[in-house]
Amino acid sequence: MTRILISLLILSLSATGLHAGEPTVHISSSRKAVRTSTDVVLIAMPVATLGIAIAHKDWKGIGIGAAEAAGTLAVTYGLKYAVHKRRPDGSDRRSFPSGHSSLVFTDASFLMRRYGWKFGVPAYALATYVAWGRVYARKHDFWDVAAGAAIGSAIGLLATRPFMKQVELAPAAITDPVTGSFVSVGIGGSVTF
């Protein structure tokens, strides 16, 4: 739920980013359609991720994902307001790094690391589309989306722990199954994925 709210916050911040007196570039309908689709994916990915976490009953993962999204948002917007880079369409000076790219790559990294490649590969494909779409729609240049992807991927990969990975170690006394006599002492355990 927190990822959805953060995504909506980014959209609202983006929508209010037009400043009076700054030139804007008119874009074609195909560029507008791609820009709109990147906004839709920005909302759809966290919704899908939340659904996956709920289906797995991964309550801890929901908390991890929310913390990652908040951290990504803080880093991204901190840089946006520190750098003041003008967008290619001239709409404002918050181009670097791409907020859309950083959030979807955080989400993709979270899915890959937490639930594996079956969820991660499609998520990375969508994240790549969003990064391409933001450049195509003239909201960012290559360096903006590359920085966003790097920030999002780093936060997602560093902060996420795999879901089903458990390692249990405990002292074990080994006995002979036939005689029942003591044989050895060691450490036993199991690993599940």
Secondary structure as the mmCIF struct_conf table of DSSP 4:
data_model
#
loop_
_struct_conf.conf_type_id
_struct_conf.id
_struct_conf.beg_label_comp_id
_struct_conf.beg_label_asym_id
_struct_conf.beg_label_seq_id
_struct_conf.end_label_comp_id
_struct_conf.end_label_asym_id
_struct_conf.end_label_seq_id
HELX_RH_AL_P HELX_RH_AL_P1 THR A 2 ALA A 15
TURN_TY1_P TURN_TY1_P1 THR A 16 THR A 16
TURN_TY1_P TURN_TY1_P2 ALA A 20 GLY A 21
HELX_RH_AL_P HELX_RH_AL_P2 SER A 29 ALA A 55
TURN_TY1_P TURN_TY1_P3 HIS A 56 LYS A 57
HELX_RH_AL_P HELX_RH_AL_P3 TRP A 59 VAL A 83
HELX_LH_PP_P HELX_LH_PP_P1 LYS A 85 ARG A 87
TURN_TY1_P TURN_TY1_P4 PRO A 88 ASP A 89
BEND BEND1 GLY A 90 SER A 91
BEND BEND2 ARG A 93 ARG A 93
BEND BEND3 PHE A 96 PRO A 97
HELX_RH_AL_P HELX_RH_AL_P4 GLY A 99 TYR A 115
HELX_RH_AL_P HELX_RH_AL_P5 TRP A 117 TYR A 136
TURN_TY1_P TURN_TY1_P5 ALA A 137 ARG A 138
BEND BEND4 LYS A 139 LYS A 139
HELX_RH_AL_P HELX_RH_AL_P6 PHE A 142 ALA A 159
BEND BEND5 PHE A 163 MET A 164
STRN STRN1 GLN A 166 THR A 175
TURN_TY1_P TURN_TY1_P6 PRO A 177 THR A 179
STRN STRN2 PHE A 182 THR A 192
#
